[in-house]
Amino acid sequence: MKIKGNLQLKYKNSKTAKTVYESLEVDNIGFLESKLKNNTIEYELDNDSLETFLSTADDLIASEIVVEKILETTKKE
């Protein structure tokens, strides 16, 4: 069974979106398709099982949270 889904992450500005996109793109190559459009990152997930789909989505979201926390921390310094 194929499981497909789209995830959009919208940011306050295009600079933040680009930083997050570039930070995550290295890990995403070969696993999912992504596009940067202004202040939004669009991900297309396509997996062979629900377990793999959920694992991919979970990894993506967890990695995005780490990048956000790093950006917040570096803005305060």
C-alpha positions in Angstrom: 0.0 0.0 0.0 1.2 3.5 -0.8 0.8 6.3 1.6 1.1 9.9 0.4 0.8 13.2 2.1 1.8 16.8 2.0 3.0 19.0 4.8 3.4 22.8 4.7 5.5 24.8 7.2 4.8 28.5 7.1 7.2 31.0 8.6 7.1 34.7 9.5 9.4 35.6 6.7 11.3 34.1 3.7 14.7 34.4 5.4 13.6 32.0 8.3 12.0 29.6 5.8 15.2 29.5 3.8 17.3 28.8 6.8 15.1 26.0 8.0 14.9 24.6 4.4 18.6 24.5 4.0 19.2 23.0 7.4 16.8 20.2 6.8 17.4 19.5 3.1 20.6 17.5 3.8 18.7 14.9 5.8 15.7 14.8 3.4 17.5 13.9 0.2 16.2 10.6 -1.1 13.4 10.4 1.5 11.0 13.1 0.5 10.5 15.9 -2.0 10.6 19.5 -0.8 10.1 23.0 -2.2 10.7 26.4 -0.8 8.2 29.1 -1.9 8.7 32.5 -0.2 8.0 31.9 3.5 6.6 28.3 3.1 8.3 25.0 2.8 6.2 22.2 1.1 7.0 18.6 1.7 5.7 15.6 -0.2 5.8 12.3 1.6 5.4 9.1 -0.3 6.0 5.8 1.6 5.2 2.1 1.2 3.7 1.7 4.6 1.8 3.7 7.3 4.6 2.9 9.8 7.3 4.4 7.4 5.1 7.3 6.6 4.5 8.2 10.2 8.2 7.7 11.0 9.2 10.0 8.2 6.7 12.7 9.3 7.8 12.4 12.9 11.5 12.7 12.0 10.8 15.7 9.9 8.8 17.5 12.5 11.3 16.7 15.3 14.2 18.0 13.2 12.2 21.2 12.4 11.6 21.8 16.1 15.3 21.5 16.8 16.1 24.1 14.0 13.4 26.4 15.4 14.9 26.2 18.9 18.4 26.9 17.6 17.1 29.9 15.7 15.4 31.2 18.9 18.5 30.7 21.0 20.8 32.4 18.6 18.5 35.4 18.2 18.6 36.0 22.0 22.4 36.1 22.1 
